[in-house]
């Protein structure tokens, strides 16, 4: 797992490659594998994952390896899309701000007197917000 310095965002590529790259492995359906061979492009649904990995890791590229047990493997290199990454960074800041506000409310709620029936819930909530080094 790779995280930013504040441990508020992270990614888990399948492997680090040298000092500059990442590796992501996929095992698509046969028709998708053939599509990759024809188009030479990574499916759009993987764009957030791959660009997110590049954003968090600050690496220069990620190779996506698609394999199927009958078809030849496909290897495609993806480099950072600066515009996408800039937008992703803003959205992650908004998301983390929202999460912090929710956690503040949870912490404030835990400080209020609660009925005995909710004691187990209070204990579970308190344990879930404690950060272990």
N, C-alpha and C positions, 0 to 999 in steps of 0.2 A: 504494500500500500504506500503510495506517495501522497503526501499532504503538503499544503502550503505552510508557511511559517506559523500561522495562527491556528492551524489544524481545523480550519473551517470548511475546507474543500479538499477533496482527494480523488484519486483514481487508482485503478489496479490493472495496469497492462499485464499481458501474459509474460512478458520478459523485457528486460532492459538490453539494449544492443550497443555495446561500446559506451562512449561518452555522449553520443549524440542521438541515438535512436531508441525506438520502442518496437515491440512486436505484439501483434494482436492476431490470434488464430480463430478462424471460423470454420465450421463444417456445414456448409449450406446444402440445401436440397439439390439434386442433380440439375434441374432446370435453372436454378439460380447460378450454379457453377458454370453452366454453358453460357448464360447471360453475361457473366463476368468475362469469359473468354472473348465473346463477341464485342462487348462494349469497351472493355479495358478500364472500366470505372467501378469504384466502390459504390455499393448501394447507398442511397441517400439516408436510409434509416440509421446507418452507422456513423454518419457525419458528426452528430453531437458527441458521441462516445469518443471518436478518434480526435476530434478537435479539442475536446475537454482534456483528454490525456496529454495532448501537446501543450495546452494552456497550463495545466497543473505542474507537469514535469519540466517545462521549459526546454524540452528536447527539440531537435531540428526536424525530425521525421518519425513516422510510424509506418512500418511495413505491415500490411494486412495479408495474411496467408490464408487462402481458402483451399481446403482440401476435401476430397471425396475419395472413398476407397476404390472407386472404379475409374474416375476421371483424373486427368492430370491436374496437379495443383496450380493455383493462380497466386502470384505475388504482385501486389500493387503498393506503391509507395505514396503516402499522403504527407504533404507538408503543411505547415500552419497557414490557415486562411485568416489573415490579420483582422479583416472586417468582422468575420464570424466570431473570432476570439474576443475582440473588443466588446461586441454585443453580449457574448456569453459572460464575460467578466462583470459587466454592469448588472446583468440578470442575477448572477450569483451573489453580488453585493446586496441587491434587493431581497433575495431569498434569505440570506444570512441575517439581515436586519429584522425581517419578519420572525425568524426563528428565535432571535435574541429577545424580541418583545414577548413572544409566547412563553419563553423560559422565565422571563421576569415575572409574568403573571402567575406561572406555576409556583415559583419561589415565594411570591407574596401570599398566595393561597395557602401554602404549607405553613406559613407563620400564623395564620388565623386559628383560633380554637376550633377544633372539629369534634364531632360526635364520636363516641367510642366505636360505633359500627364502621366508621371510615378510617380507623387507626391503621389497618393493614394497607389500605390504599395510600395513606399518607406516608407510611414507611417505604412502600415501593416507589412512590414518586420521589421522595428524598434520595433514595439510593440511586435512582436513575439519573439524577442531575449532578451527582458528585462525580468529579473528574479524578480518575486514577492516573498518576504520572506514568 
